[in-house]
Amino acid sequence: MLQRKMVVMDEEPSDPNHGWVPSERPVQVMLDYGIIPLDKPRGPTSHEVVAWTKKLLGIDKAGHSGTLDPPVSGLLPIGLGQSTRALSLLLMFPKEYAGVLRLHSPVPRKQLDAVIGEFTAEIFQRPPQRSSVSRQTRSRTIHELELTESQGNLYLFRVLCQSGTYIRKLVYDIGEVLGVGATMVELRRTKVGPLTEERGLVTLHQLNDAIFRLKEGDEAPLRKLVLPIEESLGDIGRIMIRDSAVDAICHGARLGIPGVLAVSEGVKKDDTVALMSSKRELVAIGKALLDTEGMRGIKKGLASTTERVVMKAGTYQRLWKSHPKHKQASDSERKSGASV
């Protein structure tokens, strides 16, 4: 998934004494800003897999994006430490699954293909009784749905769908429309936005071996398994900010135009955006208050809110201070572009 081009508004070198280029973080920092594209096995719950991962890595905080039921295998993104604050971004991307469905009675292939075509669209679903969300009917988009192989009444299928789609319910509804009934036999998740099976998934055995090697002094295997959280951003719009604005953003300040160094092409007002340091670190998640052209066309004003902070405060030097509204801001505060 390609990143959008950046529109440069100003240039300023970043202080090498603060922060890290994501790929060069020390191991302990990497484990606080990393994400593991875990290959969940069939059997355990997603919660159990996260608990095992925390125990293997010896960390206190981890979380997953998009629950997989115990019988389902495949990609389970696990955020580590501070990265758990950014997992909500993955809900913006479509997800891909491969599975097997069984028709309860045979139907002509032409009829089956026609019904599959009807479901490749916006559909309405009511979550099943055992789901963790409210059982209210809601719409979900099926971007792609195809049958790739068949044997008797068994069909191998691939589906690319909006996050929050219940595939078991999708299969059930297909069976209802066909009039013969259908059951999902097996399911595997193969893609969540920019994280894909093709790029490589991490098994618990590989993670265990990498931790053993780390204790022996070799950190290379673990570095291959843990991705910087920034690699999960895909084509989400970015706003690159000055070093002087970073710590203020980490304290929840809004981003002002003077603090912007560059912005992605095509950002629209109210878009979710990633606020990035000039070292390409994810600082926070915000909401754009102007489009790209609007940010480029003015010298002052607000560029973005700060909705969720990812980076720890104190990572960058504090160059701002809280002050009464009637007191004039210092030169460093004005240049930082952060509105506390």
One Martini backbone bead per residue (centre of mass of N, CA, C, O) as a GRO file, in nm:
protein
  340
    1MET     BB    1   0.090   0.040   0.028
    2LEU     BB    2   0.091   0.357  -0.070
    3GLN     BB    3   0.214   0.656  -0.015
    4ARG     BB    4   0.175   0.972  -0.004
    5LYS     BB    5   0.258   1.260  -0.104
    6MET     BB    6   0.449   1.539  -0.007
    7VAL     BB    7   0.393   1.869   0.114
    8VAL     BB    8   0.620   2.118   0.133
    9MET     BB    9   0.660   2.400   0.372
   10ASP     BB   10   0.924   2.311   0.533
   11GLU     BB   11   1.263   2.318   0.674
   12GLU     BB   12   1.410   2.096   0.936
   13PRO     BB   13   1.620   1.978   1.145
   14SER     BB   14   1.681   1.702   1.345
   15ASP     BB   15   1.741   1.603   1.660
   16PRO     BB   16   1.954   1.334   1.747
   17ASN     BB   17   1.886   1.342   2.076
   18HIS     BB   18   1.587   1.282   1.967
   19GLY     BB   19   1.473   1.010   1.909
   20TRP     BB   20   1.382   0.780   1.628
   21VAL     BB   21   1.433   0.592   1.385
   22PRO     BB   22   1.237   0.326   1.363
   23SER     BB   23   1.470   0.114   1.258
   24GLU     BB   24   1.678   0.232   1.516
   25ARG     BB   25   1.569   0.121   1.758
   26PRO     BB   26   1.594   0.004   2.040
   27VAL     BB   27   1.468  -0.274   2.165
   28GLN     BB   28   1.298  -0.151   2.402
   29VAL     BB   29   1.168   0.062   2.217
   30MET     BB   30   1.053  -0.129   2.004
   31LEU     BB   31   0.858  -0.273   2.225
   32ASP     BB   32   0.688   0.016   2.247
   33TYR     BB   33   0.674   0.056   1.895
   34GLY     BB   34   0.529  -0.221   1.812
   35ILE     BB   35   0.436  -0.480   1.563
   36ILE     BB   36   0.267  -0.799   1.531
   37PRO     BB   37   0.211  -1.035   1.268
   38LEU     BB   38   0.022  -1.270   1.376
   39ASP     BB   39  -0.018  -1.628   1.369
   40LYS     BB   40  -0.303  -1.755   1.444
   41PRO     BB   41  -0.417  -2.022   1.586
   42ARG     BB   42  -0.611  -2.277   1.633
   43GLY     BB   43  -0.818  -2.239   1.953
   44PRO     BB   44  -0.738  -1.987   2.070
   45THR     BB   45  -0.772  -1.691   2.187
   46SER     BB   46  -0.684  -1.370   2.145
   47HIS     BB   47  -0.623  -1.315   2.443
   48GLU     BB   48  -0.425  -1.550   2.485
   49VAL     BB   49  -0.214  -1.463   2.275
   50VAL     BB   50  -0.144  -1.196   2.409
   51ALA     BB   51  -0.051  -1.315   2.681
   52TRP     BB   52   0.183  -1.482   2.562
   53THR     BB   53   0.337  -1.246   2.437
   54LYS     BB   54   0.394  -1.093   2.697
   55LYS     BB   55   0.551  -1.321   2.835
   56LEU     BB   56   0.778  -1.356   2.625
   57LEU     BB   57   0.865  -1.036   2.633
   58GLY     BB   58   0.822  -0.895   2.917
   59ILE     BB   59   0.547  -0.730   2.916
   60ASP     BB   60   0.261  -0.522   3.016
   61LYS     BB   61   0.176  -0.425   2.711
   62ALA     BB   62  -0.102  -0.540   2.504
   63GLY     BB   63  -0.271  -0.568   2.175
   64HIS     BB   64  -0.551  -0.608   1.958
   65SER     BB   65  -0.679  -0.623   1.613
   66GLY     BB   66  -0.928  -0.799   1.570
   67THR     BB   67  -1.109  -1.051   1.641
   68LEU     BB   68  -1.052  -1.403   1.674
   69ASP     BB   69  -1.181  -1.685   1.674
   70PRO     BB   70  -1.075  -1.987   1.776
   71PRO     BB   71  -1.118  -2.135   1.478
   72VAL     BB   72  -0.946  -1.896   1.378
   73SER     BB   73  -0.699  -1.790   1.155
   74GLY     BB   74  -0.422  -1.568   1.143
   75LEU     BB   75  -0.420  -1.235   1.133
   76LEU     BB   76  -0.286  -1.074   1.440
   77PRO     BB   77  -0.254  -0.772   1.551
   78ILE     BB   78   0.017  -0.672   1.777
   79GLY     BB   79   0.046  -0.439   2.016
   80LEU     BB   80   0.308  -0.252   2.179
   81GLY     BB   81   0.250  -0.064   2.419
   82GLN     BB   82   0.206   0.235   2.267
   83SER     BB   83   0.077   0.095   2.008
   84THR     BB   84  -0.214   0.051   2.119
   85ARG     BB   85  -0.304   0.353   2.043
   86ALA     BB   86  -0.303   0.270   1.709
   87LEU     BB   87  -0.503   0.028   1.638
   88SER     BB   88  -0.755   0.187   1.528
   89LEU     BB   89  -0.645   0.233   1.235
   90LEU     BB   90  -0.707  -0.063   1.126
   91LEU     BB   91  -1.026  -0.011   1.105
   92MET     BB   92  -1.001   0.152   0.822
   93PHE     BB   93  -0.943  -0.118   0.693
   94PRO     BB   94  -0.952  -0.373   0.506
   95LYS     BB   95  -1.034  -0.727   0.492
   96GLU     BB   96  -0.893  -1.059   0.448
   97TYR     BB   97  -1.030  -1.381   0.339
   98ALA     BB   98  -1.011  -1.737   0.382
   99GLY     BB   99  -1.247  -2.005   0.286
  100VAL     BB  100  -1.498  -2.252   0.385
  101LEU     BB  101  -1.794  -2.374   0.227
  102ARG     BB  102  -2.120  -2.531   0.290
  103LEU     BB  103  -2.362  -2.682   0.118
  104HIS     BB  104  -2.656  -2.857   0.193
  105SER     BB  105  -2.712  -2.825  -0.120
  106PRO     BB  106  -2.723  -2.841  -0.440
  107VAL     BB  107  -2.631  -2.599  -0.698
  108PRO     BB  108  -2.613  -2.411  -0.952
  109ARG     BB  109  -2.349  -2.224  -1.049
  110LYS     BB  110  -2.504  -1.985  -1.168
  111GLN     BB  111  -2.666  -1.924  -0.912
  112LEU     BB  112  -2.429  -1.884  -0.719
  113ASP     BB  113  -2.289  -1.649  -0.872
  114ALA     BB  114  -2.526  -1.453  -0.853
  115VAL     BB  115  -2.531  -1.432  -0.542
  116ILE     BB  116  -2.243  -1.339  -0.503
  117GLY     BB  117  -2.290  -1.072  -0.659
  118GLU     BB  118  -2.503  -0.955  -0.456
  119PHE     BB  119  -2.276  -0.949  -0.211
  120THR     BB  120  -2.105  -0.740  -0.389
  121ALA     BB  121  -2.167  -0.505  -0.150
  122GLU     BB  122  -2.395  -0.355   0.028
  123ILE     BB  123  -2.474  -0.470   0.350
  124PHE     BB  124  -2.677  -0.637   0.602
  125GLN     BB  125  -2.612  -0.673   0.960
  126ARG     BB  126  -2.645  -0.894   1.243
  127PRO     BB  127  -2.507  -0.964   1.508
  128PRO     BB  128  -2.433  -1.209   1.691
  129GLN     BB  129  -2.493  -1.319   2.011
  130ARG     BB  130  -2.163  -1.357   2.077
  131SER     BB  131  -2.104  -1.076   2.050
  132SER     BB  132  -1.944  -0.756   2.162
  133VAL     BB  133  -2.183  -0.613   2.026
  134SER     BB  134  -2.441  -0.460   1.923
  135ARG     BB  135  -2.760  -0.596   1.799
  136GLN     BB  136  -2.743  -0.409   1.529
  137THR     BB  137  -2.820  -0.312   1.235
  138ARG     BB  138  -2.571  -0.305   0.969
  139SER     BB  139  -2.343  -0.179   0.746
  140ARG     BB  140  -2.151  -0.348   0.482
  141THR     BB  141  -1.863  -0.388   0.274
  142ILE     BB  142  -1.817  -0.579  -0.025
  143HIS     BB  143  -1.559  -0.574  -0.243
  144GLU     BB  144  -1.483  -0.893  -0.248
  145LEU     BB  145  -1.617  -1.205  -0.411
  146GLU     BB  146  -1.491  -1.547  -0.437
  147LEU     BB  147  -1.465  -1.850  -0.614
  148THR     BB  148  -1.182  -2.077  -0.649
  149GLU     BB  149  -1.299  -2.358  -0.537
  150SER     BB  150  -1.418  -2.711  -0.579
  151GLN     BB  151  -1.597  -2.986  -0.383
  152GLY     BB  152  -1.884  -3.035  -0.432
  153ASN     BB  153  -2.016  -2.856  -0.149
  154LEU     BB  154  -1.733  -2.728  -0.156
  155TYR     BB  155  -1.594  -2.385  -0.097
  156LEU     BB  156  -1.355  -2.169  -0.199
  157PHE     BB  157  -1.292  -1.845  -0.052
  158ARG     BB  158  -1.280  -1.484  -0.115
  159VAL     BB  159  -1.261  -1.184   0.104
  160LEU     BB  160  -1.324  -0.829   0.079
  161CYS     BB  161  -1.372  -0.618   0.370
  162GLN     BB  162  -1.509  -0.457   0.605
  163SER     BB  163  -1.474  -0.371   0.902
  164GLY     BB  164  -1.695  -0.585   1.094
  165THR     BB  165  -1.735  -0.840   0.940
  166TYR     BB  166  -1.937  -1.134   0.930
  167ILE     BB  167  -1.863  -1.428   0.780
  168ARG     BB  168  -2.060  -1.634   0.893
  169LYS     BB  169  -2.308  -1.459   0.821
  170LEU     BB  170  -2.256  -1.441   0.520
  171VAL     BB  171  -2.285  -1.743   0.463
  172TYR     BB  172  -2.568  -1.777   0.577
  173ASP     BB  173  -2.709  -1.571   0.383
  174ILE     BB  174  -2.644  -1.719   0.123
  175GLY     BB  175  -2.804  -1.975   0.197
  176GLU     BB  176  -3.080  -1.833   0.221
  177VAL     BB  177  -3.100  -1.728  -0.072
  178LEU     BB  178  -3.068  -2.017  -0.201
  179GLY     BB  179  -3.243  -2.228   0.003
  180VAL     BB  180  -3.013  -2.449   0.147
  181GLY     BB  181  -2.785  -2.356   0.295
  182ALA     BB  182  -2.491  -2.252   0.505
  183THR     BB  183  -2.145  -2.329   0.605
  184MET     BB  184  -1.871  -2.259   0.793
  185VAL     BB  185  -1.568  -2.442   0.812
  186GLU     BB  186  -1.338  -2.221   0.736
  187LEU     BB  187  -1.090  -1.964   0.860
  188ARG     BB  188  -0.873  -1.695   0.720
  189ARG     BB  189  -0.658  -1.433   0.781
  190THR     BB  190  -0.462  -1.226   0.529
  191LYS     BB  191  -0.570  -0.915   0.586
  192VAL     BB  192  -0.464  -0.575   0.719
  193GLY     BB  193  -0.419  -0.375   0.511
  194PRO     BB  194  -0.068  -0.356   0.508
  195LEU     BB  195  -0.112  -0.635   0.635
  196THR     BB  196   0.030  -0.948   0.518
  197GLU     BB  197   0.094  -1.270   0.431
  198GLU     BB  198   0.312  -1.206   0.212
  199ARG     BB  199   0.508  -1.052   0.417
  200GLY     BB  200   0.460  -1.202   0.682
  201LEU     BB  201   0.430  -1.413   0.957
  202VAL     BB  202   0.405  -1.478   1.315
  203THR     BB  203   0.499  -1.713   1.526
  204LEU     BB  204   0.530  -1.831   1.842
  205HIS     BB  205   0.788  -1.992   1.785
  206GLN     BB  206   0.954  -1.760   1.663
  207LEU     BB  207   0.936  -1.578   1.911
  208ASN     BB  208   1.072  -1.770   2.111
  209ASP     BB  209   1.343  -1.794   1.957
  210ALA     BB  210   1.411  -1.487   1.958
  211ILE     BB  211   1.429  -1.459   2.266
  212PHE     BB  212   1.658  -1.658   2.305
  213ARG     BB  213   1.861  -1.500   2.126
  214LEU     BB  214   1.855  -1.240   2.292
  215LYS     BB  215   1.978  -1.372   2.554
  216GLU     BB  216   2.248  -1.436   2.369
  217GLY     BB  217   2.281  -1.137   2.199
  218ASP     BB  218   2.062  -1.170   1.956
  219GLU     BB  219   1.849  -0.927   1.785
  220ALA     BB  220   1.778  -0.990   1.484
  221PRO     BB  221   1.526  -1.184   1.492
  222LEU     BB  222   1.335  -0.979   1.636
  223ARG     BB  223   1.353  -0.750   1.421
  224LYS     BB  224   1.200  -0.926   1.200
  225LEU     BB  225   0.915  -0.945   1.373
  226VAL     BB  226   0.921  -0.639   1.456
  227LEU     BB  227   0.730  -0.371   1.379
  228PRO     BB  228   0.680  -0.069   1.316
  229ILE     BB  229   0.397   0.111   1.357
  230GLU     BB  230   0.433   0.274   1.086
  231GLU     BB  231   0.365   0.011   0.897
  232SER     BB  232   0.033   0.049   0.961
  233LEU     BB  233  -0.062   0.322   0.797
  234GLY     BB  234  -0.030   0.339   0.505
  235ASP     BB  235  -0.249   0.592   0.344
  236ILE     BB  236  -0.251   0.775   0.565
  237GLY     BB  237  -0.249   1.079   0.654
  238ARG     BB  238   0.015   1.326   0.690
  239ILE     BB  239   0.190   1.519   0.952
  240MET     BB  240   0.471   1.709   0.967
  241ILE     BB  241   0.673   1.800   1.248
  242ARG     BB  242   0.828   1.973   1.468
  243ASP     BB  243   1.023   1.933   1.736
  244SER     BB  244   0.888   2.177   1.903
  245ALA     BB  245   0.590   2.020   1.891
  246VAL     BB  246   0.593   1.733   2.012
  247ASP     BB  247   0.551   1.764   2.326
  248ALA     BB  248   0.285   1.914   2.308
  249ILE     BB  249   0.132   1.685   2.170
  250CYS     BB  250   0.190   1.480   2.411
  251HIS     BB  251  -0.010   1.690   2.587
  252GLY     BB  252  -0.264   1.761   2.370
  253ALA     BB  253  -0.209   1.953   2.163
  254ARG     BB  254  -0.260   2.152   1.912
  255LEU     BB  255  -0.200   2.207   1.569
  256GLY     BB  256  -0.016   2.441   1.410
  257ILE     BB  257   0.100   2.575   1.124
  258PRO     BB  258   0.400   2.644   1.224
  259GLY     BB  259   0.447   2.315   1.287
  260VAL     BB  260   0.453   2.260   0.980
  261LEU     BB  261   0.636   2.083   0.719
  262ALA     BB  262   0.420   1.857   0.617
  263VAL     BB  263   0.176   1.718   0.372
  264SER     BB  264  -0.043   1.531   0.243
  265GLU     BB  265  -0.199   1.450  -0.018
  266GLY     BB  266  -0.554   1.480   0.002
  267VAL     BB  267  -0.633   1.623   0.247
  268LYS     BB  268  -0.918   1.647   0.455
  269LYS     BB  269  -1.149   1.763   0.629
  270ASP     BB  270  -1.175   1.535   0.906
  271ASP     BB  271  -0.943   1.368   0.877
  272THR     BB  272  -0.748   1.117   0.954
  273VAL     BB  273  -0.426   1.169   1.116
  274ALA     BB  274  -0.071   1.155   1.115
  275LEU     BB  275   0.156   1.255   1.354
  276MET     BB  276   0.487   1.346   1.256
  277SER     BB  277   0.799   1.330   1.264
  278SER     BB  278   1.099   1.393   1.091
  279LYS     BB  279   1.166   1.069   1.157
  280ARG     BB  280   0.885   0.908   1.122
  281GLU     BB  281   0.722   0.932   1.381
  282LEU     BB  282   0.464   0.847   1.585
  283VAL     BB  283   0.282   1.073   1.786
  284ALA     BB  284  -0.022   1.103   1.662
  285ILE     BB  285  -0.376   1.133   1.651
  286GLY     BB  286  -0.582   1.312   1.419
  287LYS     BB  287  -0.774   1.600   1.299
  288ALA     BB  288  -0.841   1.772   1.033
  289LEU     BB  289  -0.901   2.136   0.982
  290LEU     BB  290  -0.768   2.104   0.697
  291ASP     BB  291  -0.661   2.105   0.396
  292THR     BB  292  -0.387   2.102   0.213
  293GLU     BB  293  -0.427   2.383   0.082
  294GLY     BB  294  -0.494   2.532   0.347
  295MET     BB  295  -0.216   2.486   0.484
  296ARG     BB  296  -0.043   2.619   0.248
  297GLY     BB  297  -0.209   2.918   0.247
  298ILE     BB  298  -0.107   2.963   0.549
  299LYS     BB  299   0.051   3.094   0.865
  300LYS     BB  300  -0.207   3.059   1.050
  301GLY     BB  301  -0.342   2.838   1.277
  302LEU     BB  302  -0.516   2.532   1.254
  303ALA     BB  303  -0.454   2.187   1.154
  304SER     BB  304  -0.497   2.004   1.430
  305THR     BB  305  -0.590   1.768   1.623
  306THR     BB  306  -0.570   1.566   1.935
  307GLU     BB  307  -0.683   1.239   2.000
  308ARG     BB  308  -0.409   1.041   2.010
  309VAL     BB  309  -0.145   0.947   2.200
  310VAL     BB  310   0.172   0.772   2.152
  311MET     BB  311   0.394   0.932   2.252
  312LYS     BB  312   0.607   1.000   2.490
  313ALA     BB  313   0.660   1.214   2.714
  314GLY     BB  314   1.000   1.342   2.674
  315THR     BB  315   1.134   1.254   2.406
  316TYR     BB  316   1.121   1.555   2.370
  317GLN     BB  317   1.186   1.866   2.400
  318ARG     BB  318   1.079   2.124   2.599
  319LEU     BB  319   0.939   2.436   2.422
  320TRP     BB  320   0.711   2.485   2.639
  321LYS     BB  321   0.433   2.667   2.807
  322SER     BB  322   0.216   2.739   3.030
  323HIS     BB  323  -0.038   3.000   2.991
  324PRO     BB  324  -0.202   3.263   3.005
  325LYS     BB  325  -0.404   3.413   2.776
  326HIS     BB  326  -0.279   3.711   2.823
  327LYS     BB  327  -0.009   3.587   2.757
  328GLN     BB  328   0.259   3.599   2.570
  329ALA     BB  329   0.417   3.415   2.358
  330SER     BB  330   0.688   3.271   2.275
  331ASP     BB  331   0.889   3.208   2.016
  332SER     BB  332   0.895   2.894   2.050
  333GLU     BB  333   0.588   2.858   2.065
  334ARG     BB  334   0.514   2.979   1.790
  335LYS     BB  335   0.696   2.782   1.622
  336SER     BB  336   0.565   2.511   1.710
  337GLY     BB  337   0.237   2.525   1.675
  338ALA     BB  338   0.122   2.487   1.967
  339SER     BB  339  -0.202   2.446   2.136
  340VAL     BB  340  -0.270   2.435   2.490
   0.00000   0.00000   0.00000
